[in-house]
């Protein structure tokens, strides 16, 4: 099981590096979308906690 996790991790790493090398502009867009999603989720949690306290 541990070996399968290592192999999967290496596959993901190789894919990410390949994407960055082949299409850096698209990779930057995907990172931006990811950060926007994380920001939206954090904002939603903050609003939920604020309403919960009030």
Protein Blocks (a to p, Z undefined) as FASTA:
>chain_A
ZZmmmmmmmmmmmmmmmmmmmmmmlmmmmmmmmmmmmmmmmmmmmmmmmmmmZZ
